[in-house]
Amino acid sequence: MLPNTGKLAGCTVFITGASRGIGKAIALKAAKDGANIVIAAKTTHPHPRLSGTIYTAAEEVEAAGGKALPCVVDVRDEQQINNAVERAVEKFGGIDVLVNNASAISLTNTLETPTKRVDLMMNVNTRGTYLTSKACIPYLKKSKIAHILNLSPPLNLNPLWFKQHCAYTIAKYGMSMCVLGMAEEFKGEIAVNALWPKTAIHTAAMDMLGGSGIESQCRKVDIIADAAYSIFKRPKTFTGNFVIDENILKDEGVENFDIYAVKPGHPLIPDFFLDEQPDTITKKMESRGPPPELTEEKSQPPPKPRSGAVEETFRIVKDSLSDDVVKATQAIYQFELSGEDGGTWFLDLKSQGGNVGYGEPSDRADVVMSMSTEDFVKMFSGKLKPTMAFMSGKLKIKGNMALAIKLEKLMSQMNAKL
């Protein structure tokens, strides 16, 4: 952890979505300085799958050395936002920092995203950020610190980040566009910046999205809290920046990032919207020039080698199956492969001894994976990580994500044979 300098002592920090996760981590970091924390969130009763309420978060803030004001705020409701701002000013005398952390996510494509979910993401992410900023700005203008921090990504117009979850990307980029516009509009008065993680961050929401076991591929919320604190220490002239957590902490002198890993040494999932990973790395590797075998393939009939590769992959997978593998996995996987050699294949790890084959499985699949035959062969041979394939849009997954992760572990065991 970075040493606290007391920079935020007596300052009032208004944080949306602060009852748990990243919002609460930022609140506790500021509380250690003796800051006043406005916990603006809508959870008043424990959620069956998500721990924490505005009241339990307030208790933690007070225990950490800060003062807390829990406020019931659904950022879709302008009146609730305005009421919370008024209460904060009445209790603490003003607002020095605003953190727009509240967010809604649905990683679904256009046809699979219900209008209700589209509205939720637009209203929470973009509209909620805009309205909360608007309500706080008159008071932020009076502050010596005056920071707005949006938990949103760099504006990256690579179509890769739109094609799988267009509505979510638009909604998150709306938050980033608030940074772009407001930083310029209030230059010299309020610092307005965005903060985004380089890797996946372990929160209850990540558990719900990624399933059991995902935490080993994530960093802890502490890295975001420390990065946010680094931004708050900067002067008002530090504005209009799209900050990546790891980069700003390196500037602060942090060298050991294992302290932030849930499982030090374990490979980390890269976060969305950062071109340096995952897709550009693959493109860079491929752009170094075609390997000799690709040149040779041009003189051969194209369909047959791929067909052989897919069939050979499934043959080796079948030879690798055992009762122990089936017992440990208990799932049926269906593969929809596109390309010259496309088709439907299955991997049954529920039936005794396991089975593979062409066509649909006899029982309903728990996980359906769609990708090209070329990427399928790369994935099973260890040349393309499933996580990388998914994040870059090369792999689409429907069904149980936890079971999809189980298959990733199984593939890593098979790579030596493939």
Secondary structure, DSSP 4 states (H G I P E B T S, - for coil): -PPP--TTTT-EEEEETTTSHHHHHHHHHHHTTT-EEEEEES--S--SSS---HHHHHHHHHHHT-EEEEEE--TT-HHHHHHHHHHHHHHHSS--EEEE---------GGGS-HHHHHHHIIIIIIHHHHHHHHHHHHHTT-SS-EEEE--------THHHHS-HHHHHHHHHHHHHHHHHHHHTTTT-EEEEEE-SB-B--HHHHHHH-TTGGGGSB-THHHHHHHHHHHTS-TTS-S-EEEHHHHHHHTT---GGGGBSSTTS--PBPTT-TTTTHHHHHHHHTT---HHHHHHTTS-SHHHHHHHHHHHHHHHHHH--HHHHHHH-EEEEEEEESTT-EEEEEEESSTT-EEEES--SS--SEEEEEEHHHHHHHHTTSS-HHHHHHTTS-EEEE-HHHHHHHHHHHHHHTTT-
